[in-house]
Amino acid sequence: MALETCIAFLLADSYDAEDFLFFKKNTTRKRRKARMKLKTEQSDNLQREKEREVFNTVLQSLTISEFKSHFQLTPTQTEELVRLLAPCKWTAIRQEGWTVWHAVLAALWALSTQESYHSVANRFHITESLIRDQLDEFCTLITSNLTNEIHWPQGEEAEMSVLGFFSTVGLPDTLCVVGTGSIPIEKPTDVPDPEVYRDAEGLYYIKLMAFCNHKGRFSYVTAEHPRNWHNSRVLLATEIGKALQEDPVALLHGKHIIGDSTFPLSEHFLTPFPDYGTVGQKKVSYNKKVQSSLAVVQGSIHTLRSRFQRLRCLQKNSICQTSIAVKACCILYNTFLETYNVPVDCVVDDISQKPFHELPYGHSGSLGGISKRQDIAALLGRTTKKRKCMFN
């Protein structure tokens, strides 16, 4: 009050008595508003603390299976994730009492459900903008600190994948399989031509292309190209596609990748035989084994989107942020989640595409690819005959 009187005295020459009374009333009104605002903020903070305590109590009462159904990870796996991310700088954690634990749990919940961001924010007693910011930051921290969880198989790991495909599917020298899926986005604002991402129905999608080993573990993923692009075009734009063009021996060491008929056949990339109704038994057997191997990657993509349902409604208009979110989910899948295969007819939801050899610029395959595919089909036929003889 003394300060206000002093200020009023100093300004006395500039204001008359009526102005002084107005100044005093206005100052008193501002002080009253400030006190009310402070009381409201203190009350809101106290209420949030009480709600958070209730939330923590409910959280601790969950069984392992209930916890996992909500957050996809077990409590132990979540604790390990928090330990890995705790040293990181979380710029989005700016609420008093809001810890890395809360941030990780909120991000996992947001990724695991199709709930609106507003609903998730209410559940965790924070603002919707903070949920969105923390989800972006969580995904960025995952991709920058756990990036090695997705890596191309080398050495002993590569040999184990080859052995795994041979023992479970029966195809020799198979290192990886490749599959695709679709991720919906908002109209992108960070690309020169956003319309290339729009489909015939006016919706926007990017294509997820994923390579998996025999266990369905992601070995390489990319999610930045338009879904309308043909798979063969997307492959050429990836690091794996470029390596196949430049130095396939260094990438595969004499082994090969398996893909469907939308990819070009080569010695290093095998695809099914075209079925024109006259495919012999050996080729039919080969195609079935190719289909069984592709079920591994299709099952992983299906499981990824089933576990992290937010990938169906990310509501982002940035290709970069969407790609980071997809990669973060793939890293979490590799790091903590078990993999399993599901029937092929349950998981194919990407747009249908013409086989590569039917494209205007397509071809039936390189001579090395045609020869290798025929040799494997013949080998499968001889193996089948041997087995029949053993049981007769």
C-alpha positions as a printed NumPy array, in Angstrom:
array([[  0.   ,   0.   ,   0.   ],
       [  2.869,   2.342,   0.808],
       [  4.306,   1.754,  -2.66 ],
       [  0.996,   2.602,  -4.292],
       [  0.736,   5.825,  -2.227],
       [  4.245,   6.778,  -3.239],
       [  3.49 ,   6.237,  -6.899],
       [  0.272,   8.209,  -6.581],
       [  2.193,  11.081,  -4.947],
       [  4.756,  11.121,  -7.744],
       [  2.007,  11.256, -10.326],
       [ -0.013,  13.893,  -8.468],
       [  1.083,  16.638, -10.813],
       [ -0.242,  14.741, -13.798],
       [ -3.576,  13.548, -12.399],
       [ -6.361,  15.42 , -10.702],
       [ -8.331,  14.037,  -7.722],
       [-10.822,  12.206,  -9.915],
       [ -8.044,  10.534, -11.892],
       [ -6.348,   9.556,  -8.676],
       [ -9.476,   7.833,  -7.344],
       [ -9.843,   5.963, -10.656],
       [ -6.195,   4.904, -10.535],
       [ -6.593,   3.654,  -6.967],
       [ -9.783,   1.684,  -7.749],
       [ -8.195,   0.192, -10.849],
       [ -5.145,  -0.892,  -8.872],
       [ -7.319,  -2.45 ,  -6.174],
       [ -9.333,  -4.309,  -8.819],
       [ -6.162,  -5.702, -10.415],
       [ -4.849,  -6.843,  -7.039],
       [ -8.161,  -8.564,  -6.309],
       [ -8.082, -10.331,  -9.697],
       [ -4.488, -11.454,  -9.128],
       [ -5.386, -12.908,  -5.712],
       [ -8.402, -14.737,  -7.173],
       [ -6.288, -16.089, -10.038],
       [ -3.636, -17.31 ,  -7.611],
       [ -6.257, -19.017,  -5.453],
       [ -7.794, -20.661,  -8.525],
       [ -4.411, -21.913,  -9.754],
       [ -3.553, -23.252,  -6.306],
       [ -6.942, -24.966,  -6.136],
       [ -6.503, -26.456,  -9.622],
       [ -3.002, -27.696,  -8.787],
       [ -4.275, -29.249,  -5.571],
       [ -7.112, -30.903,  -7.449],
       [ -4.698, -32.267, -10.087],
       [ -2.441, -33.607,  -7.351],
       [ -5.385, -35.403,  -5.739],
       [ -6.491, -36.809,  -9.108],
       [ -2.935, -37.91 ,  -9.868],
       [ -2.675, -39.647,  -6.502],
       [ -5.903, -41.499,  -7.276],
       [ -4.534, -42.391, -10.727],
       [ -1.296, -43.706,  -9.203],
       [ -3.273, -45.765,  -6.69 ],
       [ -5.393, -47.291,  -9.481],
       [ -2.248, -47.901, -11.524],
       [ -0.597, -49.835,  -8.701],
       [ -3.694, -52.01 ,  -8.289],
       [ -3.604, -53.297, -11.879],
       [ -2.552, -56.865, -12.517],
       [  0.264, -57.511, -15.007],
       [ -2.202, -58.555, -17.709],
       [ -4.403, -55.488, -17.095],
       [ -1.367, -53.208, -17.157],
       [ -0.167, -54.759, -20.401],
       [ -3.583, -54.454, -22.036],
       [ -3.494, -50.698, -21.435],
       [  0.192, -49.949, -22.063],
       [  1.291, -52.945, -24.228],
       [  4.36 , -53.466, -22.023],
       [  4.624, -55.222, -18.67 ],
       [  5.411, -53.11 , -15.563],
       [  8.977, -54.456, -15.652],
       [  9.401, -53.564, -19.34 ],
       [  7.937, -50.109, -18.7  ],
       [ 10.338, -49.593, -15.807],
       [ 13.221, -50.538, -18.1  ],
       [ 11.984, -48.083, -20.738],
       [ 11.757, -45.314, -18.122],
       [ 15.307, -46.129, -17.005],
       [ 16.535, -45.815, -20.597],
       [ 14.749, -42.509, -21.219],
       [ 15.183, -40.87 , -17.802],
       [ 18.605, -39.321, -18.637],
       [ 17.138, -37.658, -21.74 ],
       [ 16.091, -34.026, -21.737],
       [ 12.29 , -33.883, -21.742],
       [ 11.346, -30.372, -22.757],
       [  7.622, -31.244, -22.704],
       [  7.661, -32.197, -18.997],
       [  6.741, -28.858, -17.521],
       [  4.059, -29.67 , -14.953],
       [  4.88 , -29.826, -11.28 ],
       [  4.783, -33.447, -10.135],
       [  4.817, -34.747, -13.715],
       [  7.671, -37.255, -14.039],
       [  9.258, -39.377, -16.777],
       [  7.088, -42.237, -15.483],
       [  3.93 , -40.232, -16.179],
       [  5.22 , -39.094, -19.565],
       [  6.079, -42.64 , -20.681],
       [  2.77 , -44.068, -19.452],
       [  0.778, -41.286, -21.114],
       [  2.655, -41.789, -24.412],
       [  2.216, -45.573, -24.315],
       [ -1.493, -45.179, -23.595],
       [ -1.875, -42.651, -26.418],
       [ -0.084, -44.975, -28.867],
       [ -2.072, -48.028, -27.757],
       [ -5.556, -46.618, -28.241],
       [ -7.682, -44.732, -30.743],
       [ -9.065, -42.488, -27.997],
       [ -9.126, -38.823, -28.895],
       [ -6.186, -36.81 , -27.64 ],
       [ -8.658, -34.799, -25.549],
       [ -9.889, -37.969, -23.848],
       [ -6.34 , -39.176, -23.152],
       [ -5.483, -35.762, -21.693],
       [ -8.485, -35.921, -19.351],
       [ -7.508, -39.419, -18.281],
       [ -4.046, -38.231, -17.248],
       [ -5.258, -34.869, -15.926],
       [ -3.153, -32.728, -18.247],
       [ -3.863, -30.56 , -21.276],
       [ -4.419, -31.91 , -24.78 ],
       [ -1.529, -29.835, -26.131],
       [  0.816, -31.391, -23.564],
       [ -0.286, -34.907, -24.559],
       [  0.434, -34.138, -28.215],
       [  3.788, -32.528, -27.409],
       [  4.882, -35.378, -25.166],
       [  3.84 , -38.024, -27.666],
       [  5.975, -36.356, -30.347],
       [  8.888, -36.01 , -27.939],
       [  8.525, -39.599, -26.698],
       [  8.677, -40.947, -30.258],
       [ 11.647, -38.725, -31.092],
       [ 13.551, -39.876, -27.993],
       [ 12.794, -43.532, -28.795],
       [ 14.081, -43.235, -32.37 ],
       [ 17.186, -41.267, -31.387],
       [ 18.222, -43.35 , -28.357],
       [ 17.094, -46.87 , -29.319],
       [ 17.729, -46.724, -33.061],
       [ 19.98 , -49.82 , -32.99 ],
       [ 16.973, -51.973, -32.084],
       [ 16.161, -52.002, -35.817],
       [ 19.201, -53.22 , -37.74 ],
       [ 20.057, -55.348, -40.732],
       [ 21.038, -58.927, -39.754],
       [ 24.758, -59.603, -40.019],
       [ 27.075, -62.472, -39.132],
       [ 25.63 , -65.037, -36.72 ],
       [ 22.31 , -63.229, -36.59 ],
       [ 22.008, -63.501, -40.377],
       [ 22.813, -67.222, -40.281],
       [ 20.163, -67.759, -37.606],
       [ 17.577, -66.018, -39.791],
       [ 18.49 , -68.17 , -42.8  ],
       [ 18.274, -71.307, -40.683],
       [ 14.972, -70.136, -39.219],
       [ 13.319, -69.597, -42.597],
       [ 14.598, -72.938, -43.868],
       [ 13.381, -74.894, -40.828],
       [  9.943, -73.229, -40.602],
       [  9.134, -72.496, -44.257],
       [ 11.539, -74.644, -46.237],
       [ 13.108, -71.963, -48.433],
       [ 16.922, -72.01 , -48.464],
       [ 19.213, -68.952, -48.165],
       [ 16.407, -66.555, -47.214],
       [ 17.666, -63.663, -45.094],
       [ 14.604, -61.394, -44.9  ],
       [ 11.066, -60.966, -46.171],
       [  9.436, -57.664, -47.119],
       [  5.852, -56.464, -46.828],
       [  3.851, -53.232, -46.892],
       [  0.977, -51.538, -45.117],
       [ -0.815, -48.171, -45.074],
       [ -0.701, -45.39 , -42.476],
       [ -3.369, -42.64 , -42.693],
       [ -2.264, -39.011, -42.291],
       [ -3.709, -35.52 , -42.545],
       [ -2.869, -33.475, -45.644],
       [  0.915, -33.113, -45.303],
       [  2.395, -29.623, -45.073],
       [  6.093, -30.524, -45.087],
       [  6.388, -31.838, -48.656],
       [  6.501, -29.967, -51.998],
       [  3.447, -31.743, -53.455],
       [  1.023, -33.078, -50.801],
       [ -1.467, -34.251, -53.445],
       [  0.7  , -37.247, -54.38 ],
       [ -0.248, -38.685, -50.986],
       [ -3.989, -38.474, -51.715],
       [ -5.922, -41.516, -52.933],
       [ -8.992, -41.737, -55.168],
       [-11.286, -41.169, -52.175],
       [ -9.548, -37.95 , -51.194],
       [ -7.759, -39.426, -48.165],
       [ -4.035, -39.167, -47.483],
       [ -1.773, -42.151, -46.756],
       [  1.867, -43.079, -46.56 ],
       [  3.225, -46.552, -47.232],
       [  4.966, -48.553, -44.531],
       [  7.538, -50.902, -46.057],
       [  9.076, -53.332, -43.588],
       [ 11.731, -56.051, -43.784],
       [ 11.634, -58.812, -41.155],
       [ 13.798, -61.751, -40.116],
       [ 12.446, -65.274, -39.49 ],
       [ 11.002, -64.276, -36.091],
       [  9.129, -61.289, -37.471],
       [ 11.573, -58.822, -35.95 ],
       [ 11.852, -55.634, -37.992],
       [ 15.218, -55.387, -39.741],
       [ 14.471, -52.223, -41.71 ],
       [ 11.415, -49.96 , -41.949],
       [ 10.518, -46.886, -43.961],
       [  7.299, -44.859, -43.786],
       [  7.567, -41.695, -45.849],
       [  6.496, -42.442, -49.411],
       [  2.982, -42.152, -50.913],
       [  0.823, -45.242, -50.72 ],
       [ -0.043, -44.754, -54.396],
       [  3.547, -45.438, -55.359],
       [  4.151, -48.922, -56.673],
       [  6.1  , -51.16 , -54.29 ],
       [  8.933, -51.487, -56.807],
       [  9.313, -47.701, -56.865],
       [  9.315, -47.425, -53.067],
       [ 11.952, -50.164, -52.849],
       [ 14.265, -48.256, -55.192],
       [ 13.939, -45.157, -53.003],
       [ 15.008, -46.968, -49.808],
       [ 18.53 , -47.602, -48.513],
       [ 17.99 , -51.345, -49.015],
       [ 16.88 , -50.851, -52.615],
       [ 19.907, -48.679, -53.346],
       [ 22.228, -51.245, -51.738],
       [ 20.657, -53.968, -53.913],
       [ 21.494, -51.883, -56.964],
       [ 25.01 , -50.847, -55.927],
       [ 26.474, -53.752, -53.934],
       [ 24.062, -56.644, -53.239],
       [ 26.892, -58.977, -52.201],
       [ 27.913, -56.71 , -49.324],
       [ 24.281, -56.499, -48.226],
       [ 23.278, -60.158, -48.564],
       [ 26.5  , -62.217, -48.765],
       [ 25.006, -64.681, -51.247],
       [ 21.579, -64.844, -49.605],
       [ 18.328, -63.319, -50.84 ],
       [ 15.182, -61.407, -49.853],
       [ 11.654, -62.727, -50.461],
       [  8.87 , -60.425, -51.663],
       [  5.567, -60.675, -53.513],
       [  5.006, -60.265, -57.248],
       [  4.966, -56.448, -57.061],
       [  8.757, -56.478, -56.735],
       [ 11.266, -57.171, -59.545],
       [ 12.731, -60.663, -59.624],
       [ 16.504, -60.898, -59.36 ],
       [ 19.154, -63.25 , -58.028],
       [ 19.064, -61.311, -54.765],
       [ 15.306, -60.735, -54.563],
       [ 13.012, -63.712, -55.21 ],
       [  9.292, -63.463, -55.978],
       [  6.524, -66.018, -56.728],
       [  6.036, -67.647, -60.124],
       [  3.28 , -65.905, -62.139],
       [  0.173, -68.082, -62.084],
       [ -1.459, -68.281, -65.502],
       [ -3.333, -71.474, -64.688],
       [ -0.607, -73.77 , -66.008],
       [  1.851, -73.679, -63.097],
       [  3.324, -77.11 , -62.383],
       [  3.375, -78.797, -58.987],
       [  6.942, -77.725, -58.206],
       [  6.132, -74.093, -58.861],
       [  2.926, -74.335, -56.827],
       [  4.916, -75.751, -53.918],
       [  7.447, -72.94 , -54.234],
       [  4.705, -70.289, -54.324],
       [  3.088, -71.709, -51.188],
       [  6.372, -71.525, -49.326],
       [  6.879, -67.951, -50.495],
       [  3.403, -67.131, -49.223],
       [  4.202, -68.741, -45.867],
       [  7.378, -66.702, -45.537],
       [  5.528, -63.474, -46.4  ],
       [  3.042, -64.248, -43.616],
       [  5.867, -63.509, -41.169],
       [  6.199, -59.85 , -42.172],
       [  2.475, -59.42 , -42.78 ],
       [  1.813, -60.793, -39.301],
       [  4.295, -58.349, -37.778],
       [  2.741, -55.358, -39.548],
       [ -0.727, -56.495, -38.495],
       [  0.366, -56.99 , -34.885],
       [  2.16 , -53.63 , -34.875],
       [ -1.016, -51.775, -35.799],
       [ -3.145, -53.891, -33.472],
       [ -0.869, -53.092, -30.523],
       [ -0.344, -49.435, -31.433],
       [ -3.773, -48.429, -32.693],
       [ -2.8  , -44.765, -32.778],
       [ -1.122, -45.564, -36.11 ],
       [ -4.641, -45.713, -37.54 ],
       [ -5.413, -42.142, -36.43 ],
       [ -2.217, -40.199, -35.773],
       [ -3.873, -37.025, -37.11 ],
       [ -0.554, -35.538, -38.136],
       [  0.035, -33.407, -41.204],
       [  3.779, -33.966, -41.171],
       [  5.409, -36.809, -43.081],
       [  8.489, -36.471, -40.881],
       [  6.598, -36.727, -37.569],
       [  4.474, -39.597, -38.864],
       [  7.575, -41.483, -39.986],
       [  9.17 , -40.972, -36.554],
       [  6.034, -42.246, -34.788],
       [  5.883, -45.367, -36.985],
       [  9.572, -46.112, -36.447],
       [  9.199, -45.601, -32.683],
       [  6.4  , -48.183, -32.591],
       [  8.543, -50.619, -34.598],
       [ 11.417, -50.117, -32.133],
       [  9.112, -50.778, -29.174],
       [  7.812, -53.85 , -30.989],
       [ 11.344, -55.19 , -31.444],
       [ 12.514, -54.259, -27.957],
       [  9.705, -55.441, -25.741],
       [  6.874, -57.166, -27.603],
       [  6.651, -60.802, -28.595],
       [  5.974, -61.551, -32.259],
       [  3.623, -64.044, -33.784],
       [  2.244, -64.845, -37.208],
       [ -1.392, -64.499, -38.208],
       [ -3.247, -65.817, -41.278],
       [ -2.377, -63.908, -44.421],
       [ -5.975, -63.179, -45.362],
       [ -6.447, -61.278, -42.079],
       [ -3.758, -58.712, -42.613],
       [ -3.642, -57.584, -46.241],
       [ -5.131, -54.073, -46.344],
       [ -2.786, -52.203, -48.663],
       [ -4.119, -51.197, -52.082],
       [ -3.803, -53.893, -54.716],
       [ -1.031, -53.36 , -57.242],
       [ -0.116, -54.905, -60.551],
       [  2.671, -57.483, -60.588],
       [  5.954, -55.878, -61.552],
       [  6.264, -57.863, -64.788],
       [  2.931, -56.409, -65.992],
       [  4.027, -52.788, -65.623],
       [  4.977, -50.803, -68.761],
       [  8.564, -50.612, -67.551],
       [  8.526, -54.047, -65.9  ],
       [ 10.206, -57.274, -66.922],
       [ 10.005, -60.974, -66.092],
       [ 13.208, -60.847, -64.05 ],
       [ 16.955, -61.051, -64.457],
       [ 18.462, -64.238, -65.866],
       [ 20.106, -64.935, -62.516],
       [ 16.783, -64.507, -60.692],
       [ 14.848, -66.723, -63.127],
       [ 17.48 , -69.447, -62.889],
       [ 17.717, -69.308, -59.086],
       [ 13.951, -69.459, -58.624],
       [ 13.678, -72.479, -60.932],
       [ 16.54 , -74.242, -59.132],
       [ 14.873, -73.755, -55.738],
       [ 11.534, -74.995, -57.103],
       [ 13.26 , -78.091, -58.523],
       [ 15.034, -78.668, -55.197],
       [ 11.716, -78.472, -53.346],
       [ 10.259, -81.031, -55.741],
       [ 13.109, -83.485, -55.096],
       [ 12.785, -82.937, -51.346],
       [  9.073, -83.73 , -51.49 ],
       [  9.732, -86.972, -53.392],
       [ 12.379, -88.017, -50.861],
       [  9.947, -87.515, -48.008],
       [  7.281, -89.566, -49.766],
       [  9.763, -92.409, -50.29 ],
       [ 10.725, -92.346, -46.615],
       [  7.116, -92.873, -45.532],
       [  6.287, -95.596, -48.112]])
